[in-house]
Each structure stands twice: as C-alpha cells, then as structure tokens.
C-alpha cells in the first residue's frame, strides 16, 4: 500500500466561502474518501488508478459539484510518495483541474 498525497485548494477568491460551506471529496476507482481543503492522504494499492475530486455542500451526501478527473499510476516503491493537485476555479460552476506529479 502507498500513501497518495492529494492537495485540494479552492481559488483564493472563493476560499472563505468553500471553507465555510463545502467539503471536498476524493474518489479513487469508485471509492469515495472524505477530504479536507488542504492536504489529504489516501492509502491505495500500486497500479493504474482514476481519481476524481469534487465538492459537496455540508450536509449533502450525493452531489458531485465541480468534478475534475485524472488517470495516474502509483509505483510499488513506498519511498516515493505520489502527489496529486486539485485546483478549483474562481467562478461558480468552475471545475477542479486535477494533475498528478
């Protein structure tokens, strides 16, 4: 198992709103992981994966707002910690731009 570091940030303009009213979620291969604005770590198996990052308003359980996706591969070497960045745009209706490093 390897820890993947997911750095999730809203735009600076919308940051106060999102920190107060929304929660980010990380979905890796169809499994949802609760996240936080900032850094979240997810423990996954090495191999090819599809990640989706989105947010929900607090109290919602099914909405997927601002979805951004990326495919990435995790090596089996535990010394290398994979990183993924997810940046949410400033406009209402903006989606996440997800990039693996």
Backbone as numpy.savetxt, mean C-alpha at the origin, in Angstrom:
# Nx Ny Nz CAx CAy CAz Cx Cy Cz
10.05 -16.73 4.60 9.20 -15.55 4.60 10.09 -14.31 4.60
9.62 -13.28 3.90 10.37 -12.03 3.76 9.45 -10.87 4.10
9.96 -9.90 4.86 9.21 -8.68 5.15 9.31 -7.72 3.98
8.17 -7.28 3.48 8.12 -6.25 2.45 7.72 -4.96 3.13
8.51 -3.91 2.92 8.21 -2.60 3.50 7.40 -1.81 2.48
6.20 -1.39 2.89 5.32 -0.61 2.02 5.20 0.78 2.61
5.68 1.79 1.87 5.64 3.18 2.31 4.44 3.85 1.63
3.41 4.20 2.41 2.14 4.71 1.87 1.96 6.16 2.31
1.83 7.06 1.35 1.71 8.49 1.67 0.64 9.16 0.81
-0.20 10.00 1.43 -1.08 10.85 0.65 -0.28 12.08 0.20
-0.85 12.90 -0.67 -0.17 14.13 -1.05 -0.12 15.06 0.17
0.83 15.98 0.17 0.95 16.92 1.29 -0.32 17.75 1.47
-0.95 18.11 0.35 -2.16 18.92 0.40 -3.29 18.19 1.11
-3.45 16.90 0.84 -4.56 16.12 1.38 -4.20 15.34 2.65
-2.97 15.45 3.12 -2.52 14.65 4.25 -3.38 14.83 5.51
-3.70 16.05 5.95 -4.52 16.17 7.16 -5.87 15.47 7.03
-6.50 15.61 5.88 -7.79 14.95 5.65 -7.66 13.44 5.74
-6.70 12.88 5.03 -6.55 11.42 5.00 -6.15 10.86 6.36
-5.29 11.54 7.07 -4.90 11.05 8.40 -6.10 11.04 9.35
-7.01 11.98 9.18 -8.17 12.07 10.08 -9.31 11.14 9.69
-9.53 10.92 8.39 -10.76 10.25 7.96 -10.60 8.95 7.18
-9.39 8.58 6.80 -9.22 7.38 5.99 -8.16 6.46 6.55
-8.18 5.22 6.09 -7.18 4.22 6.43 -6.73 3.52 5.16
-5.41 3.39 4.95 -4.93 2.65 3.78 -5.01 1.14 4.02
-5.07 0.41 2.92 -5.10 -1.05 2.95 -4.14 -1.56 1.88
-3.40 -2.62 2.20 -2.51 -3.27 1.24 -3.12 -4.63 0.92
-3.23 -4.94 -0.36 -3.75 -6.23 -0.81 -2.63 -6.91 -1.60
-2.16 -8.05 -1.10 -1.12 -8.79 -1.81 -1.71 -10.14 -2.18
-1.81 -10.37 -3.48 -2.35 -11.62 -4.02 -3.73 -11.94 -3.46
-4.57 -10.92 -3.30 -5.94 -11.13 -2.84 -6.13 -11.18 -1.34
-5.05 -11.02 -0.57 -5.15 -11.01 0.89 -4.96 -9.57 1.37
-5.95 -9.04 2.10 -5.88 -7.67 2.58 -5.14 -7.59 3.91
-4.32 -6.56 4.01 -3.57 -6.28 5.24 -3.90 -4.85 5.66
-4.36 -4.64 6.90 -4.57 -3.28 7.36 -3.22 -2.56 7.37
-3.24 -1.30 6.99 -2.00 -0.53 6.90 -2.17 0.78 7.64
-1.15 1.59 7.59 -1.20 2.92 8.17 -0.52 3.89 7.22
-0.86 5.16 7.33 -0.16 6.16 6.55 1.26 6.21 7.09
2.22 6.02 6.23 3.62 5.90 6.62 4.11 4.52 6.21
4.82 3.84 7.10 5.43 2.56 6.76 4.65 1.40 7.37
4.40 0.40 6.53 3.75 -0.84 6.95 4.61 -1.99 6.45
4.78 -3.02 7.28 5.53 -4.20 6.87 4.59 -5.38 6.73
4.77 -6.14 5.65 3.95 -7.32 5.38 4.88 -8.50 5.15
4.63 -9.60 5.84 5.44 -10.80 5.73 4.85 -11.72 4.66
5.62 -11.98 3.58 5.13 -12.81 2.48 6.20 -13.81 2.04
5.78 -14.76 1.25 6.68 -15.78 0.69 7.46 -15.18 -0.49
8.68 -15.67 -0.76 9.40 -15.25 -1.95 8.63 -15.66 -3.21
8.85 -14.92 -4.30 8.20 -15.23 -5.56 7.53 -14.00 -6.16
6.77 -14.22 -7.22 6.07 -13.14 -7.93 4.76 -12.84 -7.21
4.45 -11.55 -7.09 3.25 -11.11 -6.38 2.61 -9.92 -7.09
1.32 -9.72 -6.82 0.61 -8.54 -7.28 0.14 -7.79 -6.05
0.50 -6.52 -5.96 0.12 -5.69 -4.83 -0.86 -4.62 -5.29
-1.86 -4.36 -4.47 -2.79 -3.25 -4.68 -2.82 -2.44 -3.39
-2.77 -1.13 -3.52 -2.87 -0.24 -2.37 -4.08 0.65 -2.61
-4.91 0.81 -1.59 -6.10 1.65 -1.69 -6.43 2.18 -0.30
-7.46 3.02 -0.22 -7.88 3.49 1.09 -9.39 3.33 1.25
-9.79 3.37 2.50 -11.20 3.34 2.86 -11.44 4.43 3.90
-12.66 4.97 3.90 -13.02 5.86 4.98 -13.16 5.03 6.24
-12.79 5.60 7.37 -12.90 4.87 8.64 -14.32 4.36 8.81
-14.46 3.12 9.19 -15.76 2.51 9.37 -16.26 1.73 8.17
-15.68 1.98 6.98 -16.06 1.20 5.80 -15.31 -0.11 5.79
-15.93 -1.14 5.21 -15.28 -2.44 5.18 -15.07 -2.98 3.76
-15.77 -2.41 2.77 -15.71 -3.01 1.44 -15.18 -2.06 0.36
-15.20 -0.77 0.58 -14.80 0.19 -0.46 -13.32 0.04 -0.81
-13.00 0.29 -2.07 -11.61 0.30 -2.54 -11.42 1.59 -3.33
-10.96 2.63 -2.67 -10.84 3.95 -3.27 -9.38 4.25 -3.62
-9.17 4.84 -4.78 -7.82 5.24 -5.20 -6.88 4.08 -5.47
-7.39 2.98 -5.95 -6.59 1.76 -6.13 -5.43 1.97 -7.09
-4.26 1.54 -6.66 -3.07 1.49 -7.51 -2.48 0.10 -7.40
-1.96 -0.44 -8.52 -1.43 -1.80 -8.50 -0.02 -1.86 -9.09
0.66 -2.93 -8.74 2.01 -3.17 -9.26 2.31 -4.65 -9.11
3.06 -5.21 -10.04 3.56 -6.58 -9.91 5.02 -6.50 -9.53
5.44 -7.37 -8.61 6.83 -7.35 -8.18 7.25 -8.76 -7.76
8.56 -8.96 -7.68 9.11 -10.26 -7.30 9.94 -10.10 -6.04
9.73 -11.01 -5.10 10.47 -11.01 -3.85 11.48 -12.15 -3.92
12.75 -11.81 -3.72 13.82 -12.81 -3.71 13.81 -13.55 -2.38
14.34 -14.74 -2.35 14.37 -15.55 -1.15 15.41 -15.13 -0.13
16.25 -14.17 -0.47 17.32 -13.70 0.41 16.74 -12.77 1.47
16.70 -13.22 2.72 16.09 -12.44 3.81 16.90 -11.19 4.15
18.15 -11.11 3.69 18.96 -9.92 3.97 18.53 -8.73 3.13
17.85 -8.99 2.03 17.37 -7.93 1.15 15.90 -7.70 1.44
15.59 -6.52 1.98 14.21 -6.22 2.34 13.57 -5.43 1.20
12.62 -6.04 0.47 11.98 -5.35 -0.64 11.19 -4.14 -0.16
11.16 -3.11 -0.99 10.43 -1.89 -0.66 9.45 -1.56 -1.77
8.27 -1.10 -1.37 7.25 -0.64 -2.30 6.80 0.74 -1.83
6.69 1.68 -2.76 6.16 2.99 -2.42 4.80 3.17 -3.07
3.89 3.79 -2.35 2.55 4.09 -2.85 2.25 5.55 -2.53
2.08 6.35 -3.57 1.82 7.78 -3.41 0.44 8.11 -3.96
-0.37 8.76 -3.14 -1.72 9.16 -3.54 -1.69 10.58 -4.05
-2.32 10.81 -5.18 -2.36 12.14 -5.79 -3.17 13.14 -4.98
-3.06 14.44 -5.31 -3.69 15.48 -4.51 -5.18 15.71 -4.76
-5.68 15.27 -5.90 -7.06 15.57 -6.25 -8.02 14.48 -5.78
-9.24 14.87 -5.50 -10.27 13.90 -5.16 -10.45 13.00 -6.38
-10.38 11.73 -6.20 -10.45 10.81 -7.33 -9.08 10.37 -7.82
-8.01 10.92 -7.26 -6.66 10.48 -7.62 -6.45 9.05 -7.13
-5.64 8.32 -7.86 -5.28 6.97 -7.44 -3.86 6.92 -6.93
-3.51 5.80 -6.33 -2.14 5.59 -5.88 -1.25 5.27 -7.06
-0.03 5.77 -7.03 1.03 5.35 -7.95 1.92 4.43 -7.14
1.96 3.17 -7.53 2.68 2.15 -6.77 3.93 1.75 -7.55
5.07 1.73 -6.86 6.33 1.34 -7.49 7.10 0.44 -6.54
7.68 -0.61 -7.10 8.54 -1.48 -6.30 9.99 -1.12 -6.56
10.81 -1.31 -5.53 12.23 -0.95 -5.67 13.11 -2.16 -5.49
